[in-house]
Amino acid sequence: MSLSLRDELRVVLSPDQVLLVRIGRQFTHRGVMLRVLDKKAVPCAGALGGEASWSAAVRTLEAELPGVMNNAAVATAILSSNFVRYALVPWSGALRNDEEETAFARHYFRQLYGEAADSWDLRLSPDRPGAPQLASAVDPGLLEAVRALFAEAGVSLRSIQPSLMAAYNSCRNQLQESSAWFVLHEAGSLCLALLQQGRWVSVRSLRAGGDWRDSLQILLEREVYLIEQAAAAIDVFLWSPGLDKDTLPESGRWKFHELQPAIRPDFVPEYDGRFAIAMGG
C-alpha cells in the first residue's frame, strides 16, 4: 500500500531552452519513492532587443508552467551558467560575520567583473576554515521573475541553484577525493574548475561555440599556465549532457572521463541524458 504525495517540479532555464521534469512522490513501506511522470524540453524564442539575456527563458517558463503544474506542490529551479557568474573568493581570517564575508565577496567580484557586480545577488558556498569559498552571482531581476512565477502558481520554490553546483552535487561521489579538472559544458558556455582532493582551487566560465571540443585542450593548457597547482592534474571529468562517449576529446596529455550522475533506481526507466541535471538527487 502506498500514499501519494504532491508532485515535485524541476526546471532548468537556459538561453536556448527550458527543461521541465515532473516527479511523482509516494510513501511506501520502503520510504518515499520517486518516479518521473513527465519531462519536456521547450525551445526559447530568444531575447528581444534591449532585454536581459534571461528574459526569453522566463517567458517560456511562464507559458509552459500551467501545463505541467497538475499536482505539483514544490519546485526546484536550476540556472544555466550562461546566467551566472562564478568566483573563488580567497579566505580571510579578518572577516568576523556573514555581512563582512558578503561585502568582501562583492569587492572581489567587482575586481573581476567591474561595477556591474554591485547589483548582483551573491551566494557563498562555505568550505572549511582557511579554504576559499565558491561564490555565484546572478541578476536579481532573474531571481525575482522566477520567484514571482511560482508564487503566482501557488507552488513552493524550494531552491534556485546554479547549474555548476547542481552538476557537481549529482556527481559528488566521483569527484569528492579527486585532484582533477571538472568541466561543465552547456550550450554557449564552458566552466573549468580545478579540484584538489575534491576541494575547489579555481573556477572560470567561458563562452563556447560549436567547436568547444577542439579548443578545450588549449583552454586547459592556458589554465595550467595561470594556476601553479594545476600542473599535476591530468584527469578531466566532463559533464556534457547528450555528448556521445565516443566523441570525447582525445589527447596524449589529458585523460578525459565522461561524468555520469548517480541515477536513482526509480528514474532509470525514464532516464535521458538531456535531463540529467534536473533528475539528479
BAKOL-438277 format. One record per residue: residue number from 1; x negated, y negated, z of N, C-alpha, C in turn. Coordinates in nm, 2 decimals. Each point is the difference from the previous one (the first is absolute). Layout:
{NUM,{X,Y,Z},{X,Y,Z},{X,Y,Z}} ...
% end
This chain:
{1,{-0.08,0.12,0.00},{0.08,-0.12,0.00},{-0.09,-0.12,0.00}} {2,{0.04,-0.11,-0.08},{-0.08,-0.12,0.00},{0.10,-0.12,0.01}} {3,{-0.06,-0.11,0.04},{0.07,-0.12,0.02},{-0.06,-0.11,-0.09}} {4,{0.08,-0.05,-0.09},{-0.06,-0.10,-0.10},{-0.02,-0.14,0.07}} {5,{-0.11,-0.06,-0.03},{-0.03,-0.14,0.04},{0.02,-0.09,-0.12}} {6,{-0.01,-0.13,0.03},{0.00,-0.10,-0.11},{-0.12,0.02,-0.08}} {7,{0.01,-0.03,-0.13},{-0.11,0.02,-0.09},{-0.11,-0.11,0.02}} {8,{-0.12,0.03,-0.06},{-0.11,-0.10,0.00},{-0.03,-0.04,-0.14}} {9,{-0.03,-0.13,-0.02},{-0.03,-0.05,-0.14},{-0.15,-0.05,0.00}} {10,{-0.08,0.05,-0.09},{-0.13,-0.05,-0.02},{-0.02,-0.07,-0.13}} {11,{-0.06,-0.12,0.00},{0.00,-0.08,-0.12},{-0.15,-0.04,-0.02}} {12,{-0.04,0.00,-0.12},{-0.14,-0.05,-0.04},{0.02,-0.11,-0.10}} {13,{-0.05,-0.12,0.03},{0.02,-0.11,-0.09},{-0.14,-0.03,-0.07}} {14,{0.01,0.00,-0.13},{-0.12,-0.03,-0.09},{0.04,-0.10,-0.10}} {15,{-0.10,-0.07,-0.07},{0.04,-0.09,-0.11},{0.07,0.06,-0.11}} {16,{-0.03,0.13,-0.03},{0.06,0.06,-0.12},{0.12,0.09,0.03}} {17,{0.02,0.04,0.12},{0.11,0.09,0.04},{0.03,0.00,0.14}} {18,{0.12,0.05,0.04},{0.04,0.03,0.13},{0.04,0.14,0.02}} {19,{-0.07,0.07,0.09},{0.03,0.14,0.03},{0.10,0.01,0.12}} {20,{0.10,0.08,-0.01},{0.10,0.02,0.11},{0.01,0.15,0.03}} {21,{-0.01,0.04,0.12},{0.01,0.14,0.04},{0.10,0.00,0.12}} {22,{0.11,0.08,-0.01},{0.09,0.01,0.11},{-0.02,0.14,0.06}} {23,{-0.01,0.00,0.13},{-0.04,0.12,0.07},{0.11,0.03,0.11}} {24,{0.05,0.12,-0.01},{0.10,0.05,0.10},{-0.07,0.06,0.12}} {25,{0.06,-0.02,0.12},{-0.05,0.05,0.12},{0.10,0.08,0.08}} {26,{-0.04,0.11,0.05},{0.09,0.09,0.08},{-0.06,0.05,0.12}} {27,{0.07,0.01,0.11},{-0.04,0.07,0.12},{0.02,0.15,-0.02}} {28,{-0.10,0.08,0.02},{0.02,0.14,-0.01},{-0.07,0.06,0.13}} {29,{0.01,0.13,0.01},{-0.07,0.07,0.12},{-0.15,-0.01,-0.01}} {30,{-0.05,-0.04,-0.12},{-0.15,-0.02,-0.02},{-0.04,-0.14,0.01}} {31,{0.10,-0.09,0.04},{-0.03,-0.14,0.00},{0.06,-0.08,-0.11}} {32,{-0.04,-0.12,-0.03},{0.05,-0.08,-0.10},{-0.06,0.04,-0.14}} {33,{0.09,0.04,-0.09},{-0.04,0.04,-0.13},{0.03,-0.11,-0.10}} {34,{-0.09,-0.02,-0.10},{0.01,-0.10,-0.10},{0.01,0.07,-0.13}} {35,{0.08,-0.07,-0.09},{0.00,0.05,-0.14},{0.03,-0.12,-0.09}} {36,{-0.06,0.01,-0.12},{0.02,-0.11,-0.10},{0.14,0.02,-0.07}} {37,{0.08,-0.11,0.02},{0.13,0.00,-0.06},{0.01,-0.06,-0.14}} {38,{-0.09,-0.10,-0.02},{0.01,-0.08,-0.12},{-0.13,-0.07,-0.02}} {39,{-0.05,-0.02,-0.12},{-0.12,-0.08,-0.02},{0.01,-0.06,-0.14}} {40,{-0.05,-0.12,-0.02},{0.01,-0.07,-0.13},{-0.11,-0.10,-0.01}} {41,{-0.05,-0.02,-0.12},{-0.09,-0.11,-0.03},{0.06,-0.10,-0.09}} {42,{0.01,-0.12,0.04},{0.07,-0.10,-0.08},{-0.10,-0.11,-0.05}} {43,{-0.01,-0.02,-0.13},{-0.09,-0.10,-0.05},{0.04,-0.14,0.03}} {44,{-0.10,-0.09,0.02},{0.03,-0.14,0.03},{-0.01,-0.08,-0.13}} {45,{0.09,-0.10,-0.01},{0.00,-0.07,-0.13},{-0.12,-0.10,-0.01}} {46,{-0.06,-0.03,0.11},{-0.11,-0.10,0.00},{0.04,-0.13,0.06}} {47,{-0.10,-0.06,0.07},{0.03,-0.13,0.06},{0.02,-0.11,-0.10}} {48,{0.09,-0.09,0.03},{0.03,-0.11,-0.09},{-0.11,-0.11,0.02}} {49,{-0.01,-0.09,-0.09},{-0.09,-0.11,0.01},{0.02,-0.08,0.12}} {50,{-0.11,-0.02,0.08},{0.00,-0.08,0.12},{0.04,0.08,0.12}} {51,{0.04,0.13,-0.02},{0.04,0.08,0.12},{-0.13,0.07,0.06}} {52,{0.02,0.04,0.12},{-0.10,0.08,0.07},{-0.01,0.14,-0.07}} {53,{-0.12,0.06,0.01},{-0.02,0.13,-0.07},{0.09,0.11,0.05}} {54,{0.05,-0.01,0.12},{0.09,0.10,0.06},{0.15,-0.02,-0.03}} {55,{0.03,-0.11,-0.06},{0.15,-0.03,-0.02},{0.07,0.10,-0.08}} {56,{-0.06,0.05,-0.10},{0.07,0.10,-0.09},{0.03,0.13,0.08}} {57,{-0.10,0.04,0.09},{0.02,0.12,0.08},{0.12,-0.02,0.09}} {58,{0.01,-0.11,0.07},{0.10,-0.03,0.09},{0.14,0.00,-0.07}} {59,{0.00,-0.06,-0.12},{0.13,0.00,-0.07},{0.04,0.14,-0.04}} {60,{-0.09,0.08,-0.04},{0.03,0.14,-0.04},{0.05,0.07,0.12}} {61,{-0.07,-0.01,0.12},{0.05,0.06,0.12},{0.14,-0.04,0.04}} {62,{0.03,-0.13,-0.02},{0.13,-0.06,0.04},{0.11,0.07,-0.09}} {63,{-0.04,0.02,-0.13},{0.10,0.06,-0.09},{0.02,0.15,0.03}} {64,{-0.10,0.07,0.04},{0.00,0.14,0.02},{0.05,0.05,0.13}} {65,{-0.02,-0.09,0.10},{0.03,0.04,0.14},{0.14,0.05,0.03}} {66,{0.10,-0.06,-0.06},{0.14,0.05,0.03},{0.02,0.14,-0.05}} {67,{-0.07,0.04,-0.11},{0.03,0.13,-0.06},{-0.07,0.11,0.08}} {68,{-0.10,-0.03,0.08},{-0.07,0.11,0.08},{0.02,-0.01,0.15}} {69,{0.09,-0.09,0.04},{0.02,-0.02,0.14},{0.07,0.13,0.06}} {70,{0.12,0.02,-0.05},{0.08,0.11,0.05},{0.00,0.01,0.15}} {71,{-0.07,0.10,0.06},{0.00,0.03,0.14},{-0.12,-0.06,0.07}} {72,{-0.08,-0.08,-0.07},{-0.13,-0.04,0.05},{0.02,-0.10,0.12}} {73,{-0.08,0.03,0.11},{0.00,-0.08,0.12},{-0.13,-0.07,0.02}} {74,{-0.11,0.06,-0.04},{-0.13,-0.06,0.03},{-0.08,0.00,-0.14}} {75,{-0.10,-0.09,-0.01},{-0.07,-0.01,-0.12},{-0.15,-0.04,0.03}} {76,{-0.09,0.04,-0.09},{-0.14,-0.04,0.00},{-0.03,-0.06,-0.13}} {77,{-0.07,-0.11,0.00},{-0.04,-0.06,-0.13},{-0.15,0.00,0.00}} {78,{-0.05,0.03,-0.12},{-0.15,0.01,-0.02},{-0.03,-0.10,-0.12}} {79,{-0.10,-0.08,0.03},{-0.03,-0.11,-0.10},{-0.13,0.04,-0.08}} {80,{0.01,-0.01,-0.13},{-0.11,0.02,-0.08},{-0.12,-0.09,0.03}} {81,{-0.12,0.05,-0.02},{-0.12,-0.09,0.03},{0.00,-0.12,-0.09}} {82,{0.07,0.00,-0.11},{0.01,-0.12,-0.08},{0.06,-0.11,0.08}} {83,{0.08,0.03,0.10},{0.06,-0.11,0.08},{-0.07,-0.03,0.14}} {84,{-0.11,0.07,0.02},{-0.06,0.00,0.13},{-0.15,-0.04,-0.02}} {85,{-0.05,-0.07,0.10},{-0.15,-0.03,0.00},{-0.05,0.07,0.13}} {86,{-0.12,0.05,-0.02},{-0.06,0.08,0.11},{-0.14,-0.07,0.04}} {87,{-0.04,0.03,0.13},{-0.13,-0.05,0.04},{-0.04,0.09,0.12}} {88,{-0.12,0.02,0.02},{-0.05,0.07,0.12},{-0.06,-0.11,0.09}} {89,{0.07,-0.03,0.10},{-0.03,-0.12,0.09},{-0.11,0.05,0.10}} {90,{-0.11,-0.07,0.01},{-0.11,0.04,0.09},{0.05,0.00,0.15}} {91,{-0.06,0.08,0.08},{0.02,0.00,0.14},{-0.06,-0.12,0.07}} {92,{0.07,-0.06,0.09},{-0.06,-0.11,0.08},{0.05,0.02,0.15}} {93,{-0.10,0.02,0.08},{0.02,0.02,0.14},{0.05,-0.12,0.08}} {94,{-0.01,-0.12,-0.07},{0.04,-0.13,0.06},{0.15,-0.02,0.00}} {95,{0.08,0.08,-0.08},{0.14,-0.02,-0.01},{0.07,0.06,0.12}} {96,{0.09,-0.07,0.06},{0.06,0.04,0.13},{0.14,0.05,-0.01}} {97,{0.07,-0.02,-0.11},{0.14,0.04,-0.01},{0.04,0.01,-0.15}} {98,{0.13,0.05,-0.02},{0.05,0.02,-0.14},{0.00,-0.13,-0.07}} {99,{0.04,-0.11,0.06},{0.00,-0.13,-0.07},{-0.13,-0.04,-0.05}} {100,{-0.11,0.02,0.08},{-0.13,-0.04,-0.05},{-0.05,0.10,-0.11}} {101,{0.04,0.13,0.01},{-0.04,0.09,-0.11},{0.07,-0.03,-0.13}} {102,{0.13,-0.04,0.01},{0.07,-0.04,-0.12},{-0.06,-0.13,-0.06}} {103,{-0.04,-0.10,0.08},{-0.06,-0.12,-0.05},{-0.13,0.03,-0.06}} {104,{-0.08,0.09,0.06},{-0.13,0.04,-0.06},{0.02,0.07,-0.13}} {105,{0.10,0.09,-0.01},{0.02,0.07,-0.13},{0.05,-0.10,-0.11}} {106,{0.08,-0.10,0.04},{0.04,-0.09,-0.10},{-0.11,-0.09,-0.05}} {107,{-0.09,-0.03,0.09},{-0.12,-0.08,-0.04},{-0.09,0.09,-0.10}} {108,{-0.01,0.13,0.03},{-0.07,0.09,-0.09},{0.06,0.01,-0.13}} {109,{0.14,0.01,-0.01},{0.07,0.01,-0.13},{-0.02,-0.13,-0.07}} {110,{0.00,-0.11,0.07},{-0.02,-0.13,-0.07},{-0.13,-0.01,-0.07}} {111,{-0.11,0.06,0.06},{-0.13,0.00,-0.06},{0.00,0.09,-0.13}} {112,{0.08,0.10,0.01},{0.00,0.09,-0.12},{0.09,-0.04,-0.11}} {113,{0.12,-0.06,0.03},{0.10,-0.03,-0.09},{0.04,-0.14,-0.02}} {114,{-0.05,-0.09,0.08},{0.03,-0.14,-0.01},{0.12,-0.04,0.09}} {115,{0.04,-0.13,-0.02},{0.10,-0.06,0.08},{0.14,0.08,-0.01}} {116,{0.02,0.07,-0.11},{0.13,0.07,-0.01},{0.02,0.10,0.11}} {117,{-0.11,0.05,0.06},{0.02,0.09,0.11},{0.06,-0.06,0.12}} {118,{0.00,-0.13,0.01},{0.06,-0.06,0.12},{0.15,0.03,0.02}} {119,{0.07,0.03,-0.11},{0.14,0.02,0.00},{0.04,0.15,0.00}} {120,{-0.10,0.09,-0.01},{0.03,0.14,-0.01},{0.04,0.06,0.14}} {121,{0.08,0.11,-0.01},{0.03,0.07,0.12},{-0.11,0.11,0.02}} {122,{-0.07,-0.01,0.12},{-0.11,0.09,0.02},{0.03,0.11,0.10}} {123,{-0.05,0.12,-0.02},{0.01,0.11,0.09},{-0.13,0.07,0.01}} {124,{-0.04,0.03,0.13},{-0.12,0.07,0.03},{0.02,0.14,0.04}} {125,{-0.08,0.09,-0.04},{0.00,0.14,0.04},{-0.11,0.03,0.10}} {126,{0.03,0.00,0.13},{-0.11,0.01,0.10},{-0.08,0.12,-0.01}} {127,{-0.13,-0.01,0.02},{-0.09,0.12,0.01},{-0.06,0.00,0.14}} {128,{-0.10,0.08,0.02},{-0.07,0.00,0.13},{-0.07,-0.13,0.02}} {129,{-0.02,-0.04,0.13},{-0.08,-0.12,0.03},{-0.14,0.01,-0.07}} {130,{-0.04,-0.11,-0.05},{-0.13,-0.01,-0.07},{0.01,0.03,-0.15}} {131,{0.11,0.05,-0.05},{0.02,0.03,-0.14},{0.08,-0.11,-0.07}} {132,{-0.03,-0.02,-0.13},{0.08,-0.10,-0.07},{0.14,0.05,-0.02}} {133,{0.10,-0.09,-0.02},{0.14,0.03,-0.02},{0.04,-0.02,-0.14}} {134,{0.08,0.10,-0.05},{0.06,-0.01,-0.13},{0.12,-0.10,0.01}} {135,{0.00,-0.10,-0.08},{0.11,-0.09,0.00},{0.06,-0.01,-0.14}} {136,{0.13,-0.03,0.00},{0.07,-0.02,-0.12},{0.08,-0.13,0.00}} {137,{0.02,-0.06,-0.11},{0.07,-0.13,-0.01},{0.10,0.00,-0.12}} {138,{0.12,-0.05,0.03},{0.11,0.01,-0.10},{0.07,-0.14,0.00}} {139,{0.05,-0.04,-0.11},{0.08,-0.11,-0.02},{0.12,0.01,0.09}} {140,{0.02,-0.09,0.10},{0.12,0.02,0.09},{0.13,-0.01,-0.07}} {141,{0.01,-0.06,-0.12},{0.12,0.00,-0.08},{0.04,0.14,-0.04}} {142,{-0.09,0.08,-0.03},{0.03,0.14,-0.04},{0.06,0.08,0.12}} {143,{-0.06,-0.02,0.12},{0.05,0.07,0.12},{0.14,-0.05,0.03}} {144,{0.02,-0.13,0.00},{0.13,-0.05,0.03},{0.11,0.05,-0.10}} {145,{-0.04,0.01,-0.13},{0.10,0.04,-0.10},{0.03,0.15,0.02}} {146,{-0.10,0.08,0.03},{0.03,0.15,0.02},{0.08,0.02,0.13}} {147,{-0.03,-0.07,0.11},{0.07,0.01,0.12},{0.15,-0.04,-0.02}} {148,{0.02,-0.11,-0.07},{0.13,-0.05,-0.03},{0.09,0.09,-0.07}} {149,{-0.06,0.07,-0.10},{0.08,0.10,-0.08},{0.05,0.11,0.08}} {150,{-0.09,0.06,0.09},{0.04,0.11,0.08},{0.10,-0.04,0.11}} {151,{-0.02,-0.12,0.06},{0.09,-0.05,0.10},{0.14,-0.02,-0.06}} {152,{0.01,-0.05,-0.12},{0.13,-0.02,-0.06},{0.06,0.13,-0.03}} {153,{-0.08,0.10,-0.03},{0.06,0.14,-0.03},{0.03,0.07,0.13}} {154,{-0.04,-0.05,0.12},{0.03,0.07,0.12},{-0.09,0.12,0.03}} {155,{-0.12,-0.01,-0.06},{-0.10,0.11,0.02},{-0.11,-0.05,0.08}} {156,{-0.04,0.08,0.11},{-0.11,-0.04,0.08},{-0.13,0.02,-0.07}} {157,{-0.08,-0.11,-0.01},{-0.13,0.01,-0.07},{-0.10,0.04,0.10}} {158,{-0.05,0.13,0.00},{-0.09,0.05,0.10},{-0.14,-0.07,-0.01}} {159,{-0.05,-0.01,-0.12},{-0.13,-0.06,-0.02},{-0.02,-0.04,-0.14}} {160,{-0.09,-0.10,-0.02},{-0.05,-0.04,-0.13},{-0.15,0.02,0.01}} {161,{-0.05,0.08,-0.09},{-0.14,0.03,0.01},{-0.07,-0.01,-0.14}} {162,{-0.13,-0.03,0.00},{-0.08,-0.01,-0.12},{-0.03,0.14,-0.05}} {163,{0.00,0.01,-0.13},{-0.02,0.14,-0.06},{-0.14,0.06,0.04}} {164,{-0.10,-0.09,0.02},{-0.13,0.06,0.04},{0.01,0.08,0.13}} {165,{0.08,-0.05,0.10},{0.01,0.07,0.13},{0.10,0.12,-0.02}} {166,{0.10,-0.02,-0.08},{0.09,0.12,-0.02},{-0.07,0.11,-0.07}} {167,{-0.09,-0.03,-0.09},{-0.07,0.11,-0.07},{-0.10,0.06,0.09}} {168,{-0.07,-0.08,0.08},{-0.11,0.05,0.09},{0.07,0.09,0.11}} {169,{0.11,-0.05,0.05},{0.06,0.08,0.11},{0.06,0.14,-0.06}} {170,{0.04,0.00,-0.12},{0.04,0.13,-0.06},{-0.11,0.10,-0.02}} {171,{-0.12,-0.05,-0.01},{-0.12,0.08,-0.02},{-0.10,0.00,0.11}} {172,{0.05,-0.05,0.12},{-0.09,-0.02,0.11},{-0.08,0.12,0.04}} {173,{0.06,0.12,-0.01},{-0.07,0.12,0.04},{-0.12,0.03,-0.09}} {174,{0.01,-0.04,-0.12},{-0.11,0.02,-0.10},{-0.11,-0.11,0.01}} {175,{0.03,-0.11,0.06},{-0.09,-0.11,0.00},{-0.06,-0.04,0.14}} {176,{0.06,0.06,0.11},{-0.03,-0.04,0.13},{-0.14,0.00,0.04}} {177,{-0.08,0.11,-0.04},{-0.14,0.01,0.04},{-0.09,-0.03,-0.12}} {178,{0.06,-0.05,-0.11},{-0.08,-0.02,-0.12},{-0.09,-0.12,0.00}} {179,{-0.12,0.01,-0.06},{-0.08,-0.11,-0.04},{0.00,0.00,-0.15}} {180,{0.09,-0.08,-0.06},{0.03,0.01,-0.14},{0.08,-0.12,-0.04}} {181,{0.02,-0.01,-0.13},{0.09,-0.10,-0.06},{0.14,0.04,-0.01}} {182,{0.09,-0.08,0.04},{0.14,0.02,-0.02},{0.05,-0.10,-0.10}} {183,{0.05,0.05,-0.11},{0.04,-0.09,-0.11},{0.15,0.02,-0.03}} {184,{0.07,-0.11,0.01},{0.15,0.00,-0.03},{0.02,-0.07,-0.13}} {185,{0.05,0.07,-0.10},{0.04,-0.06,-0.13},{0.15,-0.01,-0.01}} {186,{0.04,-0.12,-0.03},{0.14,-0.03,-0.04},{0.00,-0.07,-0.13}} {187,{0.11,0.00,-0.07},{0.00,-0.08,-0.13},{-0.04,-0.14,0.03}} {188,{-0.11,-0.04,-0.06},{-0.04,-0.14,0.01},{-0.10,-0.03,0.11}} {189,{-0.03,0.10,0.08},{-0.09,-0.03,0.11},{-0.08,0.12,0.05}} {190,{-0.12,-0.03,0.05},{-0.08,0.11,0.07},{-0.04,-0.06,0.14}} {191,{0.00,0.09,0.10},{-0.05,-0.03,0.13},{-0.12,0.09,0.02}} {192,{-0.11,-0.05,0.03},{-0.12,0.08,0.03},{-0.04,-0.02,0.15}} {193,{0.01,0.11,0.07},{-0.03,-0.01,0.15},{-0.11,0.10,0.03}} {194,{-0.09,-0.04,0.08},{-0.11,0.08,0.05},{0.03,0.05,0.14}} {195,{-0.01,0.13,0.02},{0.02,0.05,0.13},{-0.12,0.07,0.05}} {196,{-0.03,-0.02,0.13},{-0.11,0.08,0.07},{0.06,0.07,0.12}} {197,{0.00,0.13,-0.01},{0.06,0.09,0.10},{0.15,-0.05,0.02}} {198,{0.06,-0.03,-0.11},{0.14,-0.03,0.01},{0.04,-0.14,0.03}} {199,{-0.11,-0.08,0.03},{0.03,-0.14,0.04},{-0.03,-0.10,-0.11}} {200,{0.07,-0.11,-0.01},{-0.01,-0.09,-0.11},{-0.13,-0.08,0.01}} {201,{-0.08,-0.01,-0.11},{-0.12,-0.07,0.00},{0.02,-0.12,-0.10}} {202,{0.07,0.02,-0.10},{0.03,-0.11,-0.10},{0.12,0.03,-0.07}} {203,{0.07,-0.10,-0.06},{0.11,0.01,-0.08},{0.01,-0.11,-0.10}} {204,{0.03,0.03,-0.13},{0.00,-0.10,-0.10},{0.12,0.03,-0.10}} {205,{0.08,-0.10,-0.03},{0.10,0.02,-0.10},{-0.04,-0.07,-0.13}} {206,{0.03,0.07,-0.11},{-0.04,-0.05,-0.14},{0.12,0.02,-0.09}} {207,{0.01,-0.09,-0.10},{0.09,0.03,-0.11},{-0.05,0.11,-0.09}} {208,{0.09,0.08,-0.05},{-0.04,0.12,-0.08},{0.08,0.01,-0.12}} {209,{-0.06,0.02,-0.12},{0.07,0.03,-0.12},{0.01,0.14,-0.03}} {210,{0.04,0.03,-0.12},{0.02,0.14,-0.05},{-0.13,0.08,0.00}} {211,{-0.12,-0.07,-0.01},{-0.13,0.06,-0.01},{-0.07,0.02,0.14}} {212,{0.08,0.00,0.11},{-0.05,0.00,0.13},{-0.09,0.12,0.03}} {213,{0.03,0.12,-0.06},{-0.08,0.12,0.02},{-0.14,-0.02,-0.05}} {214,{-0.01,-0.07,-0.12},{-0.13,-0.02,-0.06},{-0.09,-0.10,0.08}} {215,{0.07,-0.10,0.07},{-0.08,-0.10,0.07},{-0.01,0.03,0.15}} {216,{0.06,0.11,0.05},{0.00,0.03,0.14},{-0.15,0.02,0.05}} {217,{-0.08,0.08,-0.08},{-0.13,0.03,0.05},{-0.09,-0.13,0.00}} {218,{0.02,-0.09,-0.09},{-0.07,-0.13,0.01},{0.04,-0.08,0.12}} {219,{0.13,0.00,0.03},{0.05,-0.07,0.12},{-0.06,0.06,0.12}} {220,{-0.01,0.13,0.01},{-0.05,0.06,0.12},{-0.15,-0.03,0.01}} {221,{-0.07,0.00,-0.11},{-0.15,-0.04,0.00},{-0.01,-0.14,0.06}} {222,{0.09,-0.09,-0.04},{-0.01,-0.14,0.04},{0.02,-0.01,0.15}} {223,{0.10,0.08,0.05},{0.02,0.01,0.15},{-0.12,0.05,0.07}} {224,{-0.07,0.10,-0.05},{-0.12,0.05,0.07},{-0.10,-0.11,0.00}} {225,{-0.01,-0.08,-0.10},{-0.10,-0.10,0.00},{0.03,-0.11,0.11}} {226,{0.13,-0.02,0.02},{0.04,-0.11,0.09},{0.01,0.05,0.15}} {227,{0.01,0.13,0.02},{0.02,0.06,0.13},{-0.11,0.09,0.04}} {228,{-0.08,-0.03,0.09},{-0.12,0.08,0.04},{0.04,0.14,0.04}} {229,{0.11,0.02,0.07},{0.03,0.13,0.06},{0.06,0.09,-0.11}} {230,{0.02,-0.05,-0.12},{0.08,0.08,-0.10},{-0.09,0.09,-0.08}} {231,{-0.13,-0.01,0.01},{-0.09,0.08,-0.09},{0.02,0.15,0.02}} {232,{0.02,0.04,0.12},{0.01,0.15,0.03},{0.13,0.06,-0.03}} {233,{0.11,-0.08,-0.03},{0.13,0.05,-0.03},{0.01,0.03,-0.15}} {234,{0.01,0.13,-0.03},{0.02,0.04,-0.14},{0.13,0.07,-0.03}} {235,{0.08,0.03,0.10},{0.13,0.06,-0.02},{0.10,-0.12,-0.02}} {236,{0.09,0.02,-0.10},{0.10,-0.10,-0.03},{0.14,0.07,0.01}} {237,{0.08,-0.03,0.09},{0.13,0.05,0.01},{0.10,-0.09,-0.06}} {238,{0.06,0.04,-0.11},{0.08,-0.08,-0.09},{0.15,0.03,0.01}} {239,{0.08,-0.11,0.04},{0.14,0.01,0.00},{0.05,-0.07,-0.12}} {240,{0.06,0.07,-0.09},{0.05,-0.06,-0.13},{0.13,0.08,-0.04}} {241,{0.12,-0.03,0.05},{0.12,0.07,-0.02},{0.02,0.03,-0.15}} {242,{0.02,0.12,-0.04},{0.02,0.03,-0.14},{-0.12,0.03,-0.08}} {243,{-0.12,-0.02,0.06},{-0.12,0.03,-0.07},{-0.03,0.15,-0.01}} {244,{-0.02,0.05,-0.12},{-0.03,0.14,-0.02},{-0.14,0.03,0.06}} {245,{-0.01,0.11,0.07},{-0.13,0.04,0.06},{-0.11,0.01,-0.10}} {246,{0.04,0.05,-0.12},{-0.10,0.02,-0.11},{-0.05,-0.14,-0.05}} {247,{0.06,-0.11,0.03},{-0.05,-0.13,-0.05},{-0.07,-0.08,0.11}} {248,{-0.04,0.07,0.11},{-0.08,-0.07,0.10},{-0.13,-0.05,-0.07}} {249,{-0.05,-0.12,0.04},{-0.13,-0.04,-0.06},{-0.11,0.10,0.03}} {250,{-0.09,0.00,-0.10},{-0.12,0.10,0.01},{-0.12,-0.09,0.02}} {251,{-0.09,0.05,0.09},{-0.12,-0.07,0.03},{-0.11,0.09,0.06}} {252,{-0.13,-0.02,-0.03},{-0.10,0.08,0.06},{-0.03,-0.04,0.14}} {253,{0.03,-0.13,0.04},{-0.03,-0.05,0.13},{0.12,0.02,0.09}} {254,{0.12,-0.03,-0.04},{0.12,0.00,0.09},{0.07,0.13,-0.01}} {255,{0.05,0.04,0.11},{0.09,0.12,0.01},{0.14,-0.04,0.02}} {256,{0.08,0.01,-0.11},{0.14,-0.05,0.01},{0.09,0.11,0.05}} {257,{0.09,-0.03,0.09},{0.10,0.09,0.05},{0.14,-0.06,-0.01}} {258,{0.10,0.08,-0.05},{0.13,-0.05,0.00},{0.07,0.01,0.14}} {259,{0.05,-0.11,0.05},{0.06,0.01,0.13},{0.15,0.05,-0.02}} {260,{0.03,0.09,0.09},{0.14,0.05,0.00},{0.05,-0.02,0.14}} {261,{0.11,-0.07,0.01},{0.06,-0.03,0.14},{0.05,0.13,0.06}} {262,{0.01,0.00,0.13},{0.06,0.12,0.07},{0.15,0.00,-0.04}} {263,{0.05,0.11,-0.05},{0.14,0.00,-0.05},{0.08,0.09,0.10}} {264,{0.10,-0.07,0.05},{0.09,0.08,0.09},{0.06,0.12,-0.07}} {265,{0.01,0.11,0.07},{0.07,0.12,-0.07},{0.14,-0.03,-0.05}} {266,{0.07,-0.09,0.07},{0.13,-0.04,-0.05},{0.00,-0.07,-0.13}} {267,{-0.11,-0.07,-0.03},{-0.01,-0.08,-0.12},{-0.05,0.07,-0.13}} {268,{-0.07,0.12,0.03},{-0.07,0.07,-0.11},{0.09,0.02,-0.12}} {269,{0.13,0.05,0.01},{0.08,0.02,-0.12},{0.02,-0.13,-0.08}} {270,{0.00,-0.12,0.07},{0.03,-0.12,-0.07},{-0.12,-0.09,-0.02}} {271,{-0.12,0.06,0.02},{-0.12,-0.09,0.00},{-0.03,-0.04,-0.14}} {272,{-0.04,-0.13,-0.02},{-0.03,-0.06,-0.12},{-0.12,-0.10,0.03}} {273,{-0.11,0.02,-0.07},{-0.12,-0.08,0.03},{0.03,-0.15,-0.01}} {274,{0.09,-0.04,-0.09},{0.03,-0.14,-0.01},{0.06,-0.06,0.12}} {275,{0.07,0.08,0.08},{0.06,-0.05,0.12},{-0.07,0.04,0.13}} {276,{-0.13,0.04,-0.02},{-0.07,0.06,0.12},{-0.01,-0.10,0.11}} {277,{-0.03,-0.13,-0.03},{-0.02,-0.10,0.10},{0.13,-0.02,0.08}} {278,{0.11,0.02,-0.06},{0.13,-0.01,0.07},{0.04,0.12,0.08}} {279,{-0.06,0.12,-0.04},{0.04,0.12,0.06},{-0.09,0.05,0.11}} {280,{-0.10,-0.08,0.03},{-0.09,0.04,0.11},{0.06,-0.01,0.14}} {281,{-0.05,0.08,0.09},{0.05,0.00,0.13},{0.12,0.08,0.03}} 
% end
